[in-house]
Amino acid sequence: MSVSRREVLASILGAGGTAAASEIAAHGQSNEPRVLSGSDLGFRIDGIAKDGAPIGALVVRVDGKWVSPQFQAGLRRVS
């Protein structure tokens, strides 16, 4: 069975997003965006949908600051 990177990332972010949605609901909203993260990869939560799903963006840490990455589409040959 093969699992794609997209499926792994969706699983990780989904689990973290669910935990964050519960925490936000329990502690109220903050003015500062919350980032669920590892060391350099995170998910910035901008809000919560009516169904309880977190709404936000994938972010990366660059020089200590969280920034939204730009994704490159297309195929690349690996040697």
Secondary structure by P-SEA (a helix, b strand, c coil): ccccaaaaaaaaaaaaaaaaaaaaaacccccbbbbbccccbbbbbcccccccbbbbbbbbbcccbbbbbbbbbbbbbcc
